[in-house]
Amino acid sequence: MYVIKVRGVAKIPDYVQLRDEKFTLLAYFRLDRPEKALDKAGLADQAATIMNKIKDLPFGQIFKLEL
């Protein structure tokens, strides 16, 4: 799975994209509200691990996340 952290501008908040190996969008959520999107993507049990990795990730870079 790949993670892309996108910086928001002005009133648009920061977002995170989770994509699979073929770069299909799995989840798209605000950094401050990940629970609902991760639950829909079936990743609710790994939410803490995902959010810990995202916290230190710089904006605009693609990161391969191994779960």
FIZATOR-131476 format. One record per atom (N, C-alpha, C): residue number from 1; residue in three letters; atom name; x, y, z. Coordinates in pm, 1 decimal, padded with zeros to 6 digits, always signed. Each point is the difference from the previous one (the first is absolute). Example, Ala and Ser with C-alpha at 12.3 -4.5 7.8 and 13.67 -1.06 7.14 Angstrom:
BEGIN
<node num="1" residuo="ALA" atomo="N" xx="+01319.0" yy="-00569.0" zz="+00780.0"/>
<node num="1" residuo="ALA" atomo="CA" xx="-00089.0" yy="+00119.0" zz="+00000.0"/>
<node num="1" residuo="ALA" atomo="C" xx="+00090.0" yy="+00120.0" zz="+00000.0"/>
<node num="2" residuo="SER" atomo="N" xx="-00035.0" yy="+00105.0" zz="-00072.0"/>
<node num="2" residuo="SER" atomo="CA" xx="+00082.0" yy="+00119.0" zz="+00006.0"/>
<node num="2" residuo="SER" atomo="C" xx="-00077.0" yy="+00109.0" zz="+00073.0"/>
//
This chain:
BEGIN
<node num="1" residuo="MET" atomo="N" xx="+00083.7" yy="-00115.1" zz="+00000.0"/>
<node num="1" residuo="MET" atomo="CA" xx="-00083.7" yy="+00115.1" zz="+00000.0"/>
<node num="1" residuo="MET" atomo="C" xx="+00089.7" yy="+00123.4" zz="+00000.0"/>
<node num="2" residuo="TYR" atomo="N" xx="-00046.6" yy="+00104.5" zz="-00067.7"/>
<node num="2" residuo="TYR" atomo="CA" xx="+00074.1" yy="+00125.0" zz="-00008.3"/>
<node num="2" residuo="TYR" atomo="C" xx="-00076.3" yy="+00111.3" zz="+00071.1"/>
<node num="3" residuo="VAL" atomo="N" xx="+00074.1" yy="+00089.7" zz="+00062.9"/>
<node num="3" residuo="VAL" atomo="CA" xx="-00057.5" yy="+00111.8" zz="+00073.7"/>
<node num="3" residuo="VAL" atomo="C" xx="+00051.4" yy="+00128.9" zz="-00061.4"/>
<node num="4" residuo="ILE" atomo="N" xx="-00091.3" yy="+00093.3" zz="-00024.1"/>
<node num="4" residuo="ILE" atomo="CA" xx="+00036.1" yy="+00132.6" zz="-00050.0"/>
<node num="4" residuo="ILE" atomo="C" xx="-00065.3" yy="+00101.4" zz="+00093.0"/>
<node num="5" residuo="LYS" atomo="N" xx="+00079.9" yy="+00086.6" zz="+00057.2"/>
<node num="5" residuo="LYS" atomo="CA" xx="-00049.9" yy="+00103.2" zz="+00090.8"/>
<node num="5" residuo="LYS" atomo="C" xx="-00004.2" yy="+00131.9" zz="-00076.3"/>
<node num="6" residuo="VAL" atomo="N" xx="-00118.2" yy="+00060.4" zz="-00008.5"/>
<node num="6" residuo="VAL" atomo="CA" xx="-00022.4" yy="+00119.7" zz="-00081.2"/>
<node num="6" residuo="VAL" atomo="C" xx="-00027.5" yy="+00118.9" zz="+00091.3"/>
<node num="7" residuo="ARG" atomo="N" xx="+00076.6" yy="+00107.1" zz="-00017.2"/>
<node num="7" residuo="ARG" atomo="CA" xx="-00019.3" yy="+00120.2" zz="+00082.0"/>
<node num="7" residuo="ARG" atomo="C" xx="-00116.6" yy="+00081.6" zz="-00054.7"/>
<node num="8" residuo="GLY" atomo="N" xx="-00086.8" yy="+00039.7" zz="+00089.8"/>
<node num="8" residuo="GLY" atomo="CA" xx="-00112.3" yy="+00084.1" zz="-00036.8"/>
<node num="8" residuo="GLY" atomo="C" xx="+00043.1" yy="+00144.9" zz="-00016.9"/>
<node num="9" residuo="VAL" atomo="N" xx="-00084.9" yy="+00079.1" zz="-00064.6"/>
<node num="9" residuo="VAL" atomo="CA" xx="+00028.9" yy="+00142.0" zz="-00020.8"/>
<node num="9" residuo="VAL" atomo="C" xx="-00116.8" yy="+00083.0" zz="+00053.7"/>
<node num="10" residuo="ALA" atomo="N" xx="+00031.1" yy="+00109.9" zz="+00064.7"/>
<node num="10" residuo="ALA" atomo="CA" xx="-00100.9" yy="+00090.3" zz="+00055.3"/>
<node num="10" residuo="ALA" atomo="C" xx="-00098.5" yy="-00076.9" zz="+00088.8"/>
<node num="11" residuo="LYS" atomo="N" xx="-00125.7" yy="-00009.2" zz="-00040.6"/>
<node num="11" residuo="LYS" atomo="CA" xx="-00101.0" yy="-00067.8" zz="+00081.7"/>
<node num="11" residuo="LYS" atomo="C" xx="-00011.2" yy="-00149.7" zz="-00027.7"/>
<node num="12" residuo="ILE" atomo="N" xx="+00073.6" yy="-00050.1" zz="-00095.5"/>
<node num="12" residuo="ILE" atomo="CA" xx="-00002.9" yy="-00142.9" zz="-00033.1"/>
<node num="12" residuo="ILE" atomo="C" xx="+00098.7" yy="-00071.8" zz="+00093.0"/>
<node num="13" residuo="PRO" atomo="N" xx="-00045.1" yy="-00100.3" zz="+00075.1"/>
<node num="13" residuo="PRO" atomo="CA" xx="+00087.8" yy="-00069.2" zz="+00095.5"/>
<node num="13" residuo="PRO" atomo="C" xx="+00097.8" yy="-00095.7" zz="-00067.7"/>
<node num="14" residuo="ASP" atomo="N" xx="+00095.8" yy="-00049.5" zz="+00078.1"/>
<node num="14" residuo="ASP" atomo="CA" xx="+00095.7" yy="-00100.1" zz="-00048.1"/>
<node num="14" residuo="ASP" atomo="C" xx="-00072.1" yy="-00133.6" zz="-00016.3"/>
<node num="15" residuo="TYR" atomo="N" xx="+00035.9" yy="-00073.3" zz="-00105.5"/>
<node num="15" residuo="TYR" atomo="CA" xx="-00062.3" yy="-00129.0" zz="-00029.6"/>
<node num="15" residuo="TYR" atomo="C" xx="+00105.7" yy="-00108.6" zz="-00017.6"/>
<node num="16" residuo="VAL" atomo="N" xx="-00046.0" yy="-00123.3" zz="+00007.4"/>
<node num="16" residuo="VAL" atomo="CA" xx="+00084.2" yy="-00117.5" zz="-00022.2"/>
<node num="16" residuo="VAL" atomo="C" xx="-00070.3" yy="-00089.7" zz="-00100.3"/>
<node num="17" residuo="GLN" atomo="N" xx="+00076.4" yy="-00053.2" zz="-00093.8"/>
<node num="17" residuo="GLN" atomo="CA" xx="-00051.4" yy="-00098.1" zz="-00095.1"/>
<node num="17" residuo="GLN" atomo="C" xx="+00068.1" yy="-00133.4" zz="+00027.6"/>
<node num="18" residuo="LEU" atomo="N" xx="-00077.1" yy="-00106.2" zz="+00003.9"/>
<node num="18" residuo="LEU" atomo="CA" xx="+00053.7" yy="-00135.8" zz="+00008.3"/>
<node num="18" residuo="LEU" atomo="C" xx="-00030.9" yy="-00067.4" zz="-00132.0"/>
<node num="19" residuo="ARG" atomo="N" xx="+00102.1" yy="-00054.2" zz="-00063.8"/>
<node num="19" residuo="ARG" atomo="CA" xx="-00016.7" yy="-00063.3" zz="-00130.9"/>
<node num="19" residuo="ARG" atomo="C" xx="+00061.3" yy="-00139.5" zz="+00001.1"/>
<node num="20" residuo="ASP" atomo="N" xx="-00055.3" yy="-00089.5" zz="-00082.9"/>
<node num="20" residuo="ASP" atomo="CA" xx="+00052.0" yy="-00136.2" zz="-00006.2"/>
<node num="20" residuo="ASP" atomo="C" xx="+00117.5" yy="-00008.4" zz="-00097.0"/>
<node num="21" residuo="GLU" atomo="N" xx="+00044.4" yy="-00120.4" zz="-00029.6"/>
<node num="21" residuo="GLU" atomo="CA" xx="+00116.5" yy="-00021.9" zz="-00086.1"/>
<node num="21" residuo="GLU" atomo="C" xx="-00020.0" yy="+00052.2" zz="-00142.8"/>
<node num="22" residuo="LYS" atomo="N" xx="-00125.2" yy="+00004.5" zz="-00046.3"/>
<node num="22" residuo="LYS" atomo="CA" xx="-00030.2" yy="+00051.4" zz="-00134.0"/>
<node num="22" residuo="LYS" atomo="C" xx="-00037.5" yy="+00147.9" zz="+00004.1"/>
<node num="23" residuo="PHE" atomo="N" xx="+00019.7" yy="+00063.6" zz="+00116.6"/>
<node num="23" residuo="PHE" atomo="CA" xx="-00030.2" yy="+00140.6" zz="+00025.4"/>
<node num="23" residuo="PHE" atomo="C" xx="-00148.9" yy="+00032.2" zz="-00005.9"/>
<node num="24" residuo="THR" atomo="N" xx="-00083.8" yy="-00099.0" zz="+00025.8"/>
<node num="24" residuo="THR" atomo="CA" xx="-00143.0" yy="+00022.7" zz="+00013.5"/>
<node num="24" residuo="THR" atomo="C" xx="-00025.7" yy="+00059.5" zz="+00137.7"/>
<node num="25" residuo="LEU" atomo="N" xx="-00082.7" yy="+00102.0" zz="+00007.0"/>
<node num="25" residuo="LEU" atomo="CA" xx="-00028.7" yy="+00067.5" zz="+00125.8"/>
<node num="25" residuo="LEU" atomo="C" xx="-00078.6" yy="-00090.8" zz="+00093.7"/>
<node num="26" residuo="LEU" atomo="N" xx="+00055.1" yy="-00025.8" zz="+00118.3"/>
<node num="26" residuo="LEU" atomo="CA" xx="-00067.1" yy="-00081.6" zz="+00101.0"/>
<node num="26" residuo="LEU" atomo="C" xx="-00072.8" yy="+00086.9" zz="+00102.2"/>
<node num="27" residuo="ALA" atomo="N" xx="+00065.3" yy="+00109.1" zz="+00040.2"/>
<node num="27" residuo="ALA" atomo="CA" xx="-00059.0" yy="+00090.0" zz="+00099.5"/>
<node num="27" residuo="ALA" atomo="C" xx="+00056.8" yy="+00139.6" zz="-00020.4"/>
<node num="28" residuo="TYR" atomo="N" xx="-00082.7" yy="+00099.9" zz="+00031.9"/>
<node num="28" residuo="TYR" atomo="CA" xx="+00036.4" yy="+00139.8" zz="-00012.0"/>
<node num="28" residuo="TYR" atomo="C" xx="-00062.4" yy="+00069.2" zz="+00120.5"/>
<node num="29" residuo="PHE" atomo="N" xx="+00082.6" yy="+00053.1" zz="+00090.2"/>
<node num="29" residuo="PHE" atomo="CA" xx="-00055.3" yy="+00054.2" zz="+00123.4"/>
<node num="29" residuo="PHE" atomo="C" xx="+00082.1" yy="+00116.2" zz="+00053.0"/>
<node num="30" residuo="ARG" atomo="N" xx="-00066.9" yy="+00080.9" zz="+00083.3"/>
<node num="30" residuo="ARG" atomo="CA" xx="+00067.4" yy="+00110.0" zz="+00067.7"/>
<node num="30" residuo="ARG" atomo="C" xx="+00089.0" yy="-00056.6" zz="+00108.9"/>
<node num="31" residuo="LEU" atomo="N" xx="+00110.4" yy="+00066.5" zz="+00025.3"/>
<node num="31" residuo="LEU" atomo="CA" xx="+00091.8" yy="-00047.2" zz="+00103.5"/>
<node num="31" residuo="LEU" atomo="C" xx="-00063.3" yy="-00002.2" zz="+00138.3"/>
<node num="32" residuo="ASP" atomo="N" xx="-00092.2" yy="+00089.4" zz="+00025.5"/>
<node num="32" residuo="ASP" atomo="CA" xx="-00060.9" yy="+00005.0" zz="+00132.4"/>
<node num="32" residuo="ASP" atomo="C" xx="-00123.4" yy="-00089.2" zz="+00014.0"/>
<node num="33" residuo="ARG" atomo="N" xx="-00043.5" yy="-00065.2" zz="-00108.5"/>
<node num="33" residuo="ARG" atomo="CA" xx="-00118.2" yy="-00088.5" zz="+00004.5"/>
<node num="33" residuo="ARG" atomo="C" xx="+00020.6" yy="-00127.5" zz="-00082.6"/>
<node num="34" residuo="PRO" atomo="N" xx="+00089.4" yy="-00086.4" zz="+00039.8"/>
<node num="34" residuo="PRO" atomo="CA" xx="+00028.4" yy="-00119.6" zz="-00080.6"/>
<node num="34" residuo="PRO" atomo="C" xx="-00091.0" yy="-00118.9" zz="+00027.1"/>
<node num="35" residuo="GLU" atomo="N" xx="-00070.9" yy="-00001.8" zz="+00112.5"/>
<node num="35" residuo="GLU" atomo="CA" xx="-00069.6" yy="-00120.6" zz="+00045.5"/>
<node num="35" residuo="GLU" atomo="C" xx="-00100.9" yy="-00054.4" zz="-00100.9"/>
<node num="36" residuo="LYS" atomo="N" xx="-00088.7" yy="+00085.1" zz="-00049.0"/>
<node num="36" residuo="LYS" atomo="CA" xx="-00107.9" yy="-00044.9" zz="-00089.0"/>
<node num="36" residuo="LYS" atomo="C" xx="+00055.5" yy="-00056.4" zz="-00131.9"/>
<node num="37" residuo="ALA" atomo="N" xx="+00096.6" yy="+00069.1" zz="-00060.0"/>
<node num="37" residuo="ALA" atomo="CA" xx="+00055.9" yy="-00044.8" zz="-00128.1"/>
<node num="37" residuo="ALA" atomo="C" xx="+00078.3" yy="-00130.0" zz="+00015.0"/>
<node num="38" residuo="LEU" atomo="N" xx="+00076.1" yy="-00012.6" zz="+00108.1"/>
<node num="38" residuo="LEU" atomo="CA" xx="+00075.5" yy="-00123.7" zz="+00021.5"/>
<node num="38" residuo="LEU" atomo="C" xx="-00093.7" yy="-00116.8" zz="+00028.6"/>
<node num="39" residuo="ASP" atomo="N" xx="-00110.1" yy="+00026.4" zz="+00067.8"/>
<node num="39" residuo="ASP" atomo="CA" xx="-00098.6" yy="-00104.2" zz="+00025.9"/>
<node num="39" residuo="ASP" atomo="C" xx="-00063.0" yy="-00048.0" zz="-00130.6"/>
<node num="40" residuo="LYS" atomo="N" xx="-00035.4" yy="+00093.1" zz="-00088.6"/>
<node num="40" residuo="LYS" atomo="CA" xx="-00058.6" yy="-00036.0" zz="-00130.0"/>
<node num="40" residuo="LYS" atomo="C" xx="+00097.2" yy="-00079.9" zz="-00085.6"/>
<node num="41" residuo="ALA" atomo="N" xx="+00130.3" yy="+00031.1" zz="+00010.8"/>
<node num="41" residuo="ALA" atomo="CA" xx="+00101.2" yy="-00069.6" zz="-00078.7"/>
<node num="41" residuo="ALA" atomo="C" xx="+00039.6" yy="-00133.7" zz="+00062.3"/>
<node num="42" residuo="GLY" atomo="N" xx="-00057.8" yy="-00031.6" zz="+00118.5"/>
<node num="42" residuo="GLY" atomo="CA" xx="+00032.4" yy="-00125.8" zz="+00066.9"/>
<node num="42" residuo="GLY" atomo="C" xx="+00131.9" yy="+00004.2" zz="+00073.8"/>
<node num="43" residuo="LEU" atomo="N" xx="+00047.4" yy="+00118.2" zz="+00034.6"/>
<node num="43" residuo="LEU" atomo="CA" xx="+00128.9" yy="+00014.9" zz="+00066.5"/>
<node num="43" residuo="LEU" atomo="C" xx="-00013.5" yy="+00054.6" zz="+00142.1"/>
<node num="44" residuo="ALA" atomo="N" xx="-00118.3" yy="-00009.3" zz="+00057.9"/>
<node num="44" residuo="ALA" atomo="CA" xx="-00024.3" yy="+00056.4" zz="+00133.1"/>
<node num="44" residuo="ALA" atomo="C" xx="+00089.2" yy="-00063.1" zz="+00106.4"/>
<node num="45" residuo="ASP" atomo="N" xx="+00028.4" yy="-00129.5" zz="-00012.5"/>
<node num="45" residuo="ASP" atomo="CA" xx="+00083.6" yy="-00067.5" zz="+00098.6"/>
<node num="45" residuo="ASP" atomo="C" xx="+00146.4" yy="+00042.3" zz="-00007.9"/>
<node num="46" residuo="GLN" atomo="N" xx="+00041.5" yy="+00059.7" zz="-00110.9"/>
<node num="46" residuo="GLN" atomo="CA" xx="+00138.3" yy="+00044.9" zz="-00018.0"/>
<node num="46" residuo="GLN" atomo="C" xx="+00010.9" yy="+00152.3" zz="-00000.9"/>
<node num="47" residuo="ALA" atomo="N" xx="-00104.2" yy="+00069.4" zz="+00044.8"/>
<node num="47" residuo="ALA" atomo="CA" xx="-00004.8" yy="+00145.7" zz="-00005.2"/>
<node num="47" residuo="ALA" atomo="C" xx="+00113.4" yy="+00064.0" zz="+00079.2"/>
<node num="48" residuo="ALA" atomo="N" xx="+00029.9" yy="-00050.9" zz="+00117.9"/>
<node num="48" residuo="ALA" atomo="CA" xx="+00105.6" yy="+00058.6" zz="+00083.4"/>
<node num="48" residuo="ALA" atomo="C" xx="+00136.0" yy="-00009.5" zz="-00068.8"/>
<node num="49" residuo="THR" atomo="N" xx="+00029.0" yy="-00113.8" zz="-00059.9"/>
<node num="49" residuo="THR" atomo="CA" xx="+00126.9" yy="-00018.9" zz="-00071.9"/>
<node num="49" residuo="THR" atomo="C" xx="+00008.9" yy="+00094.2" zz="-00118.5"/>
<node num="50" residuo="ILE" atomo="N" xx="-00105.9" yy="+00009.6" zz="-00077.3"/>
<node num="50" residuo="ILE" atomo="CA" xx="-00001.9" yy="+00086.6" zz="-00118.3"/>
<node num="50" residuo="ILE" atomo="C" xx="+00019.2" yy="+00145.9" zz="+00040.5"/>
<node num="51" residuo="MET" atomo="N" xx="-00071.0" yy="+00045.0" zz="+00101.2"/>
<node num="51" residuo="MET" atomo="CA" xx="+00008.5" yy="+00140.1" zz="+00042.4"/>
<node num="51" residuo="MET" atomo="C" xx="+00137.0" yy="+00033.0" zz="+00058.4"/>
<node num="52" residuo="ASN" atomo="N" xx="+00065.3" yy="-00095.0" zz="+00068.1"/>
<node num="52" residuo="ASN" atomo="CA" xx="+00135.9" yy="+00024.1" zz="+00051.2"/>
<node num="52" residuo="ASN" atomo="C" xx="+00099.0" yy="+00019.3" zz="-00114.0"/>
<node num="53" residuo="LYS" atomo="N" xx="-00014.4" yy="-00076.4" zz="-00106.8"/>
<node num="53" residuo="LYS" atomo="CA" xx="+00087.5" yy="+00013.8" zz="-00117.0"/>
<node num="53" residuo="LYS" atomo="C" xx="-00026.2" yy="+00132.0" zz="-00072.1"/>
<node num="54" residuo="ILE" atomo="N" xx="-00125.9" yy="+00038.0" zz="-00012.6"/>
<node num="54" residuo="ILE" atomo="CA" xx="-00037.9" yy="+00121.9" zz="-00071.7"/>
<node num="54" residuo="ILE" atomo="C" xx="+00046.4" yy="+00124.7" zz="+00074.1"/>
<node num="55" residuo="LYS" atomo="N" xx="+00000.1" yy="-00005.3" zz="+00131.5"/>
<node num="55" residuo="LYS" atomo="CA" xx="+00034.7" yy="+00115.3" zz="+00082.0"/>
<node num="55" residuo="LYS" atomo="C" xx="+00137.4" yy="+00057.7" zz="-00037.6"/>
<node num="56" residuo="ASP" atomo="N" xx="+00098.1" yy="-00084.6" zz="-00026.3"/>
<node num="56" residuo="ASP" atomo="CA" xx="+00135.8" yy="+00044.4" zz="-00030.1"/>
<node num="56" residuo="ASP" atomo="C" xx="+00028.0" yy="+00014.9" zz="-00148.8"/>
<node num="57" residuo="LEU" atomo="N" xx="-00094.2" yy="-00036.4" zz="-00083.4"/>
<node num="57" residuo="LEU" atomo="CA" xx="+00017.4" yy="+00005.3" zz="-00144.5"/>
<node num="57" residuo="LEU" atomo="C" xx="-00004.7" yy="+00144.0" zz="-00051.0"/>
<node num="58" residuo="PRO" atomo="N" xx="+00096.6" yy="+00041.7" zz="-00081.8"/>
<node num="58" residuo="PRO" atomo="CA" xx="-00005.6" yy="+00136.4" zz="-00056.4"/>
<node num="58" residuo="PRO" atomo="C" xx="-00110.5" yy="+00010.9" zz="-00104.7"/>
<node num="59" residuo="PHE" atomo="N" xx="-00049.7" yy="+00121.1" zz="-00018.1"/>
<node num="59" residuo="PHE" atomo="CA" xx="-00105.3" yy="+00024.0" zz="-00098.0"/>
<node num="59" residuo="PHE" atomo="C" xx="+00053.6" yy="-00017.7" zz="-00141.8"/>
<node num="60" residuo="GLY" atomo="N" xx="-00083.7" yy="-00053.2" zz="-00088.8"/>
<node num="60" residuo="GLY" atomo="CA" xx="+00032.2" yy="-00008.6" zz="-00141.4"/>
<node num="60" residuo="GLY" atomo="C" xx="+00085.6" yy="-00117.3" zz="-00041.2"/>
<node num="61" residuo="GLN" atomo="N" xx="+00038.9" yy="-00087.1" zz="+00090.8"/>
<node num="61" residuo="GLN" atomo="CA" xx="+00081.7" yy="-00114.9" zz="-00035.4"/>
<node num="61" residuo="GLN" atomo="C" xx="-00082.5" yy="-00127.6" zz="+00007.9"/>
<node num="62" residuo="ILE" atomo="N" xx="+00034.5" yy="-00096.2" zz="-00084.7"/>
<node num="62" residuo="ILE" atomo="CA" xx="-00067.4" yy="-00129.3" zz="+00000.6"/>
<node num="62" residuo="ILE" atomo="C" xx="+00081.1" yy="-00093.4" zz="+00087.9"/>
<node num="63" residuo="PHE" atomo="N" xx="-00069.1" yy="-00068.8" zz="+00090.5"/>
<node num="63" residuo="PHE" atomo="CA" xx="+00063.4" yy="-00091.7" zz="+00092.8"/>
<node num="63" residuo="PHE" atomo="C" xx="-00063.6" yy="-00137.1" zz="-00012.2"/>
<node num="64" residuo="LYS" atomo="N" xx="+00081.8" yy="-00102.7" zz="-00016.5"/>
<node num="64" residuo="LYS" atomo="CA" xx="-00052.7" yy="-00136.7" zz="-00006.1"/>
<node num="64" residuo="LYS" atomo="C" xx="-00015.7" yy="-00052.5" zz="+00140.5"/>
<node num="65" residuo="LEU" atomo="N" xx="-00121.8" yy="-00035.7" zz="+00036.5"/>
<node num="65" residuo="LEU" atomo="CA" xx="-00033.0" yy="-00045.4" zz="+00133.9"/>
<node num="65" residuo="LEU" atomo="C" xx="-00020.6" yy="-00150.9" zz="-00002.9"/>
<node num="66" residuo="GLU" atomo="N" xx="+00080.1" yy="-00071.5" zz="+00077.2"/>
<node num="66" residuo="GLU" atomo="CA" xx="-00012.3" yy="-00144.9" zz="+00010.6"/>
<node num="66" residuo="GLU" atomo="C" xx="-00079.0" yy="-00032.7" zz="+00126.1"/>
<node num="67" residuo="LEU" atomo="N" xx="-00112.8" yy="-00065.6" zz="-00015.0"/>
<node num="67" residuo="LEU" atomo="CA" xx="-00081.4" yy="-00038.1" zz="+00116.6"/>
<node num="67" residuo="LEU" atomo="C" xx="+00004.2" yy="-00148.8" zz="+00023.1"/>
//
